[in-house]
Structures are given as C-alpha cells and as structure tokens.
C-alpha cells in the first residue's frame, strides 16, 4: 500500500530515495547481488540475495533482519566485497 503523501512530499521523498540508492555502499550491494544472481542462475528465481547471510532467501524472509527489526542492522554486518571501481570513488 503506497504512502499517502502530498505532491511536494512525494518529490522530496523521491529525491531522498534516489540520493540513498546512489551512495557507494548501495551501489556496491546492488552490483554484488547482480553478480551473485547471474552466478546462481535459475536457483535465484523469485528470491532476494541476503547480504548478511550470504545466500538467497524468499523475498518475505529477507525483510526486517530475520524478525529482529531494522535497528540492530549496521554497515559492518554485511558481506559486500569492494571492487576496484568502488575503491576509486571513495
């Protein structure tokens, strides 16, 4: 169910979301998940890559830190290899 936001709030949220999605950490996670998905082939169909556990999970199981909530999640708990490209941009 989408959020009920005014037009100005929708624009502001879209800008925030885009800025967050383009951070080096998020871009590295997305690139890593895409590499793992290509490697896994059809075993990854209908599943999301869990960067903390390092495996594919059902989409619903990969939300909310395995039932622990999202406050306990942190950057250090994710296994994302840093590529040469990501190192240069830092």
Secondary structure, 3 states (H helix, E strand, C coil): CCCCCCHHHHHHHHHHHHHHHCCHHHHHHHHHHHHHHHHHHHHHCCEEEECCCCEEEECCCCCCHHHCCCCCCCHHHCCCCCCHHHHHHC
